[in-house]
Amino acid sequence: MEESSKEATLTDISTRLELPSKTLKYIHFPPDKSSVDLKFTDRSGQLYTFSCRKRPEGHYPKPALTRGWLDFVRSKAIRVGDRLIFRKLDGGELGIEVKKKTEMKLFVKNHWDLRSSVHLLSVTVSELQFS
């Protein structure tokens, strides 16, 4: 699986994480089962267990992480708009990376306006370039 990603939605942080269909290649469901427990370890070594469910029938299984996911969301302070990145790890397992959306507030003096008004700009860190 090449890397895929999505922005965290309200559903993702309040109910369940809906996974891209591509991730099913890296999640092994027992025969005749529509859910399986997955174990993830974060960079600090903390172990998390999520229940992964899929639709039992139909052409679109729609996998999602349910039980345990919201505890992870709270512990990592995941918010709407954070980027969730899905990729295959070296061992063939599914990896999920969370990139926090960071906003900086900049105050810029408008040099073209004689009233010297101040404008509030909101930019993400990835838009800034440092030299």
Secondary structure in CASP SS format (residue, H / E / C, confidence):
PFRMAT SS
TARGET T0000
AUTHOR 0000-0000-0000
METHOD secondary structure of the structure
MODEL  1
M C 1.00
E C 1.00
E C 1.00
S E 1.00
S E 1.00
K E 1.00
E E 1.00
A C 1.00
T C 1.00
L H 1.00
T H 1.00
D H 1.00
I H 1.00
S H 1.00
T C 1.00
R C 1.00
L E 1.00
E E 1.00
L C 1.00
P C 1.00
S H 1.00
K H 1.00
T H 1.00
L H 1.00
K H 1.00
Y H 1.00
I C 1.00
H C 1.00
F C 1.00
P C 1.00
P C 1.00
D C 1.00
K C 1.00
S C 1.00
S E 1.00
V E 1.00
D E 1.00
L E 1.00
K E 1.00
F E 1.00
T E 1.00
D C 1.00
R C 1.00
S C 1.00
G C 1.00
Q C 1.00
L E 1.00
Y E 1.00
T E 1.00
F E 1.00
S E 1.00
C E 1.00
R E 1.00
K C 1.00
R C 1.00
P C 1.00
E C 1.00
G C 1.00
H C 1.00
Y C 1.00
P C 1.00
K C 1.00
P C 1.00
A E 1.00
L E 1.00
T C 1.00
R C 1.00
G C 1.00
W H 1.00
L H 1.00
D H 1.00
F H 1.00
V H 1.00
R H 1.00
S H 1.00
K H 1.00
A C 1.00
I C 1.00
R C 1.00
V C 1.00
G C 1.00
D C 1.00
R E 1.00
L E 1.00
I E 1.00
F E 1.00
R E 1.00
K E 1.00
L C 1.00
D C 1.00
G C 1.00
G C 1.00
E C 1.00
L E 1.00
G E 1.00
I E 1.00
E E 1.00
V E 1.00
K E 1.00
K C 1.00
K C 1.00
T C 1.00
E E 1.00
M E 1.00
K E 1.00
L E 1.00
F E 1.00
V E 1.00
K E 1.00
N C 1.00
H C 1.00
W C 1.00
D C 1.00
L C 1.00
R C 1.00
S C 1.00
S C 1.00
V E 1.00
H E 1.00
L E 1.00
L E 1.00
S E 1.00
V E 1.00
T E 1.00
V H 1.00
S H 1.00
E H 1.00
L C 1.00
Q C 1.00
F C 1.00
S C 1.00
END
